[in-house]
Amino acid sequence: MSFSLEQLVIDDEINGMNYFPYNGIEVNENTLDYDGIKRVGIGHDFLGEKNTMEHIDMPSNPKLFNRDMFETWVRGGSKDLTTVAHDRVVEILKNEPQRTPLSSSQRADMDRIIKASDVTCPRL
């Protein structure tokens, strides 16, 4: 087996984006933008609207995924997701405090808990 720290931070980003709505999403006249809907009309493109761009990251607040327009992304260095994730891994490893490994008694306790909860799935 192999393990990728970059994939771990990407997965963390995706999980965070999925969890974000559980904290609540602000709904008010500004975020709904009734005037913009009336002006653009149903079935048309809202991406060019100022209000849309102001709130584009609201549903998930991404840190790795880049939602800039293509030209802006190119001017910013054209970093793909793997490169951005690698930069985040390097930052974490450089700045986060080192953790102390579990003691043998802690590992034994965890193994006991896991073994006690290990239930085999009946065949269907």
C-alpha positions as CSV (number, residue, x, y, z in Angstrom):
1,M,0.0,0.0,0.0
2,S,1.0,3.6,-0.4
3,F,-0.1,6.8,1.2
4,S,-0.2,10.3,-0.2
5,L,-0.1,13.3,2.2
6,E,-1.3,15.4,-0.7
7,Q,-4.3,13.2,-1.2
8,L,-5.0,13.4,2.6
9,V,-5.2,17.2,2.5
10,I,-7.3,17.1,-0.7
11,D,-9.7,14.6,1.1
12,D,-9.7,16.9,4.1
13,E,-10.7,19.8,1.9
14,I,-13.6,17.8,0.3
15,N,-14.8,16.6,3.7
16,G,-14.7,20.2,5.0
17,M,-16.7,21.3,2.0
18,N,-19.3,18.6,2.6
19,Y,-19.5,19.5,6.3
20,F,-19.6,23.3,5.8
21,P,-23.4,23.6,5.4
22,Y,-23.9,21.9,8.8
23,N,-22.8,25.2,10.4
24,G,-25.6,27.0,8.6
25,I,-25.7,29.1,5.5
26,E,-26.6,32.7,5.8
27,V,-29.8,33.5,3.8
28,N,-30.8,37.2,3.5
29,E,-31.8,39.7,0.8
30,N,-28.1,40.1,-0.3
31,T,-27.2,36.4,-0.5
32,L,-30.4,35.6,-2.4
33,D,-30.1,38.6,-4.7
34,Y,-33.7,38.9,-5.9
35,D,-32.8,41.9,-8.0
36,G,-30.1,40.0,-9.8
37,I,-32.5,37.1,-10.5
38,K,-35.0,39.6,-11.9
39,R,-32.4,41.4,-14.0
40,V,-30.7,38.3,-15.5
41,G,-33.8,36.1,-15.7
42,I,-34.3,32.4,-15.0
43,G,-32.3,30.1,-17.2
44,H,-29.5,32.6,-17.9
45,D,-25.9,32.9,-16.7
46,F,-25.3,34.5,-13.2
47,L,-21.5,34.0,-13.2
48,G,-20.9,37.4,-14.5
49,E,-22.9,39.1,-11.8
50,K,-21.1,41.0,-9.1
51,N,-23.2,39.5,-6.3
52,T,-22.5,36.0,-7.5
53,M,-18.7,36.6,-7.5
54,E,-18.9,38.1,-4.0
55,H,-20.5,35.0,-2.7
56,I,-19.0,32.3,-4.9
57,D,-17.0,30.7,-2.0
58,M,-19.8,30.9,0.5
59,P,-21.2,27.4,0.1
60,S,-17.9,25.7,1.0
61,N,-15.1,28.1,1.7
62,P,-12.4,26.2,-0.2
63,K,-8.7,26.6,0.7
64,L,-7.1,24.4,-2.0
65,F,-9.6,24.5,-4.9
66,N,-9.1,27.5,-7.1
67,R,-12.3,29.1,-8.4
68,D,-10.7,32.0,-10.2
69,M,-11.4,32.6,-13.9
70,F,-8.9,30.8,-16.1
71,E,-6.9,34.0,-17.0
72,T,-6.6,34.9,-13.3
73,W,-5.5,31.4,-12.5
74,V,-2.8,31.6,-15.2
75,R,-1.6,35.0,-13.9
76,G,-1.4,33.5,-10.4
77,G,1.0,30.8,-11.5
78,S,-1.3,28.1,-12.9
79,K,-0.8,25.8,-9.9
80,D,-2.8,22.5,-10.3
81,L,-4.5,20.9,-7.3
82,T,-1.7,18.5,-6.6
83,T,0.9,21.3,-6.4
84,V,-1.3,23.4,-4.2
85,A,-1.9,20.3,-1.9
86,H,1.9,19.6,-1.8
87,D,2.5,23.2,-0.8
88,R,0.0,22.8,2.0
89,V,1.6,19.5,3.1
90,V,5.0,21.3,3.3
91,E,3.5,24.1,5.3
92,I,1.8,21.7,7.7
93,L,5.0,19.7,8.2
94,K,7.0,22.9,8.7
95,N,4.7,24.7,11.1
96,E,2.7,22.2,13.0
97,P,4.0,20.9,16.3
98,Q,5.3,17.4,16.3
99,R,3.0,14.9,18.0
100,T,4.1,12.4,20.5
101,P,3.4,8.8,19.4
102,L,0.9,6.7,21.4
103,S,2.3,4.8,24.3
104,S,2.1,1.0,24.1
105,S,-0.6,1.0,26.8
106,Q,-2.6,3.5,24.7
107,R,-2.2,1.4,21.6
108,A,-3.3,-1.7,23.5
109,D,-6.4,0.2,24.8
110,M,-7.3,1.2,21.2
111,D,-6.7,-2.3,19.9
112,R,-9.0,-3.6,22.6
113,I,-11.8,-1.1,21.7
114,I,-11.5,-1.9,18.0
115,K,-11.5,-5.6,18.6
116,A,-14.6,-5.3,20.9
117,S,-16.5,-3.4,18.2
118,D,-15.4,-5.6,15.3
119,V,-18.7,-7.1,14.2
120,T,-18.7,-9.3,11.1
121,C,-21.4,-8.5,8.5
122,P,-23.8,-11.4,7.9
123,R,-23.9,-12.8,4.4
124,L,-26.8,-11.7,2.4
